[in-house]
Amino acid sequence: MAQETAHSPACLLCPADIDEVEHMLCEYMYWCGERRELEQSLGRPLRPEDVINLLWGLFLADLPEDIGTRSRIISASNRRKELFTHMVEVMMGIGLQRRT
C-alpha cells in the first residue's frame, strides 16, 4: 500500500483526488465518527484553519478581561485541544493497524 501512495496523490480508500492531512482530518468520511465530538464542541465542521488554534490554544491578550468569561473560553479551548489530540491519536492508531 505504501508504494501505491507514493505513485498517486489520490486517496486509496475513497474517491478523493488528493489524500493529504486536510483530507484525513476534515473530510474523509471514514473518520466522521472520530471528528463528531470535536465538531459538536466547535458547533460546526472542523476546518484546516482550526488546527493551529486547537494545537496552540488561544492568545491570552485576545481574551476578554472578565474573569468568568475568560475562564469559560480557556476551559472550552483546553477541552477542544484534548478532543483534537484524542481524535488524531485514534486516527493514527487505526491507520497503522490498517497498514500492517
Number of C-alpha atoms within 10 A of each C-alpha: 9 7 7 11 12 9 8 12 13 16 17 14 10 12 10 14 12 15 19 13 11 15 15 17 21 17 18 18 14 12 16 15 10 19 22 16 15 21 18 12 14 14 9 10 16 19 12 13 9 11 16 10 13 18 15 11 15 15 9 10 7 8 14 12 11 8 10 10 12 15 14 11 15 17 12 15 20 17 15 22 19 14 20 22 14 15 20 16 13 14 18 12 11 11 11 10 9 9 8 6
